[in-house]
Amino acid sequence: KANLNGKHSNLDINSIYFTHGDNSLNMLYEINHFGKESKSSCIVNGALKESSYKNFKSTLDFKKGSMGSTGTEEEYAVLLSDDAKSLSVPILLAGEDDVIGNHAASAGKIDADMLFYIMNRAISRDVAESMIVESKFSESLSRLDDENLESKLLSFIREKMAKRELDVR
């Protein structure tokens, strides 16, 4: 939950998630604009594998007095199996005039043309899919101030991407 109270207050969220196996993930982001000319950006990228489930809810609320403010909430999910489930509910509320609010959510499989293009360069399907997921996560990971943590997260993603559905448990 974030409250943008002062004039020109700012919030920038850029996060990632990766679910696998039969794990579930529930996320709730609440961003309240109170201050004039405040600005928020909430961008979430994720990947779901096997029979995992994700529930993403976000509220971008422009309260009275927040005129001139802008806000964005976006969530993108890559479904890596037919059994993965993604639910996204972005909500945009405006109790003030003269605000700009944007919200978006999408979930889908990896683009077949992109996968074909990468695999056409003698790269296996597993590695190609991992490269695509990593590219979705790259902006968030590059913002980390800790190279060791970034390396650990990339290793985790690569390990989970390489495992077949039957090897998960």
Summary of the structure (lengths in Angstrom):
residues: 169
radius of gyration: 18.2
end to end distance: 34.2
largest distance: 56.9
contacts: 529
relative contact order: 0.17
helix: 27%
strand: 43%
